[in-house]
């Protein structure tokens, strides 16, 4: 078996940069959500991302790196990321940015739970309790069981599960695949899916017939003005940074080390929400954030104290943290 990479410092650095870029990208997409369809924004950003990613691939060794022995896993990972993105962004026009991000960030807790099944990690009752507390925070933010509950708030929950499964696959194929290669295949799948939506709904014939969140997906394409085109360009650059940094983070460091640092996106979401829309999270959102973030961080610190390190499962050599597969 190929020796797995272990470089926690690099993984943490990558995830922090990726989270800052992701939160800003989310805010910019929300800015565009009342004028342009989601599949148009995704198409533009993915074309830009592919161009930039191919340049990175060239620097890392050439186009021959794009040959892969795991095409099924790339396809599955790409489709899961598409589902995660689509459901997450469909919630943006109808929910405050901080709320969408906070609900979505049950994903590090989900990743911890999934790692038990797929990566043979050991989790005791303390951490299972933390998982339950995290989901209770989600229930509070969604107002579950009250008249204020809206089914649309389930969109970021679906996104969190899809994203979590995708990162499990990332950890698996990262043994042999570079981050730039994984980013390339994701962007390519985004282009294909966006082209499909353009062919079916690009004329806007389905817009206005369903829920308001779906209008963001089914709205007609329109040519952006210079300001909006600049925002779309920025989104394309940011998704390249996000795709590379997240793929690299989960490739070079263990899930339980990297995942908790994704919570940086929550305060960043609050900041961007206030800067762009003067949004201030209500008491329920703040309480949910505390429970979700607290449970995730507890899972992390508990893992460091009592569990068998994940890197032992993979046979990682700590004497060579910079080893390249």
TILOFI-97375 format. One record per residue (C-alpha): x, y, z. Coordinates in steps of 0.25 Angstrom, whole numbers. Example, Ala and Ser with C-alpha at 12.3 -4.5 7.8 and 13.67 -1.06 7.14 Angstrom:
<atoms>
49	-18	31
55	-4	29
</atoms>
This chain:
<atoms>
0	0	0
5	14	-3
10	22	9
0	32	13
4	47	14
4	53	28
7	68	29
-3	74	40
3	88	39
2	89	24
-12	83	25
-17	93	35
-11	105	27
-18	100	15
-31	99	22
-30	113	28
-27	119	14
-38	111	8
-49	115	18
-46	130	17
-47	129	2
-59	120	2
-67	130	12
-64	141	3
-68	134	-10
-81	130	-3
-84	145	0
-81	149	-15
-90	138	-20
-101	143	-11
-99	157	-17
-101	151	-31
-113	142	-27
-124	152	-29
-120	155	-44
-113	142	-50
-116	127	-50
-108	118	-41
-104	110	-53
-98	122	-60
-90	126	-48
-85	112	-46
-82	111	-61
-73	123	-62
-66	120	-49
-63	106	-53
-57	110	-67
-48	120	-60
-45	110	-49
-41	99	-60
-32	109	-67
-25	113	-54
-24	98	-49
-18	93	-62
-7	104	-60
-4	98	-46
-4	84	-52
6	88	-62
15	94	-51
13	81	-43
18	72	-54
9	73	-67
-4	68	-73
0	54	-71
-4	55	-56
-18	56	-61
-18	41	-64
-25	34	-52
-27	20	-48
-39	24	-39
-49	30	-49
-61	25	-42
-56	32	-29
-54	45	-36
-68	44	-42
-74	41	-29
-67	52	-22
-70	62	-32
-85	59	-32
-85	60	-17
-78	73	-17
-88	78	-28
-100	73	-19
-93	80	-7
-91	93	-15
-105	94	-21
-113	91	-9
-104	101	-1
-105	112	-11
-120	110	-13
-122	114	2
-115	127	0
-126	135	-6
-136	132	5
-127	131	17
-117	140	24
-102	136	20
-98	133	34
-110	124	37
-107	116	24
-92	114	27
-95	111	42
-105	100	38
-95	95	28
-84	94	38
-90	82	44
-81	75	34
-68	74	42
-77	66	52
-83	57	41
-69	55	36
-64	50	50
-76	40	50
-74	35	36
-59	33	39
-64	22	49
-71	14	38
-61	17	26
-48	19	32
-49	9	44
-47	20	55
-51	18	69
-61	27	75
-66	26	90
-79	31	96
-73	45	99
-71	48	85
-85	42	81
-91	51	91
-84	63	84
-90	58	71
-104	58	77
-101	72	83
-97	77	70
-109	73	63
-118	79	74
-111	92	70
-116	90	56
-130	87	61
-130	100	69
-125	109	57
-135	102	48
-146	104	59
-150	90	57
-163	86	63
-169	101	63
-177	109	53
-164	116	49
-158	103	43
-156	104	28
-153	92	19
-143	100	11
-134	101	24
-132	86	21
-124	90	8
-111	93	16
-113	80	24
-113	72	11
-101	80	6
-93	76	19
-96	62	17
-92	62	2
-79	70	6
-76	60	17
-76	48	8
-68	55	-2
-57	58	8
-57	43	12
-54	40	-3
-43	51	-3
-36	45	8
-36	32	1
-32	36	-13
-22	46	-7
-12	34	-6
-9	35	-21
-16	48	-26
-10	62	-25
-20	73	-20
-19	80	-34
-24	68	-41
-35	66	-32
-39	80	-33
-39	79	-48
-48	67	-49
-58	74	-39
-58	87	-48
-60	78	-61
-72	72	-54
-78	85	-51
-77	90	-65
-84	78	-70
-95	79	-60
-96	94	-62
-97	92	-77
-108	82	-75
-116	92	-67
-114	102	-78
-119	93	-88
-132	90	-80
-135	103	-73
-125	114	-79
-137	121	-86
-144	123	-72
-156	115	-76
-157	108	-63
-154	121	-54
-165	126	-45
-173	113	-45
-167	107	-33
-161	111	-19
-153	124	-19
-140	117	-16
-142	109	-29
-143	122	-37
-128	124	-34
-126	111	-41
-136	112	-52
-135	127	-56
-131	131	-70
-117	134	-74
-113	148	-76
-100	155	-80
-94	162	-68
-90	176	-67
-75	180	-64
-77	180	-49
-84	167	-48
-74	161	-58
-63	165	-49
-70	158	-37
-72	146	-46
-57	146	-49
-54	147	-34
-63	136	-31
-55	127	-41
-42	131	-35
-47	128	-21
-53	114	-25
-39	111	-30
-33	114	-17
-44	107	-9
-43	94	-18
-28	93	-17
-27	97	-2
-38	88	2
-33	76	-6
-19	78	-1
-23	80	13
-30	66	13
-20	60	5
-8	63	14
-14	63	28
-24	54	36
-39	57	36
-39	59	51
-28	69	50
-33	77	38
-48	77	40
-49	86	53
-42	98	46
-54	98	36
-61	106	47
-54	118	43
-65	120	32
-75	122	43
-70	136	48
-66	139	34
-80	137	30
-85	146	41
-75	157	37
-78	157	22
-93	156	25
-92	169	33
-83	176	23
-91	173	11
-105	172	16
-105	178	31
-109	164	35
-108	161	50
-111	147	55
-123	145	64
-122	138	78
-126	124	72
-115	125	62
-104	129	72
-109	118	81
-108	108	70
-95	113	66
-89	111	80
-95	97	81
-90	92	67
-76	99	68
-75	94	82
-78	80	79
-69	79	67
-57	85	75
-60	75	87
-59	64	77
-46	69	72
-40	71	86
-45	57	91
-39	51	79
-26	56	82
-27	51	96
-32	37	95
-33	31	81
-23	23	73
-17	33	63
-23	32	49
-9	32	44
-6	19	50
-17	13	43
-11	17	30
3	14	33
8	28	33
23	30	35
24	42	44
39	43	41
36	48	27
24	58	28
28	63	14
27	50	7
20	51	-7
13	39	-12
</atoms>
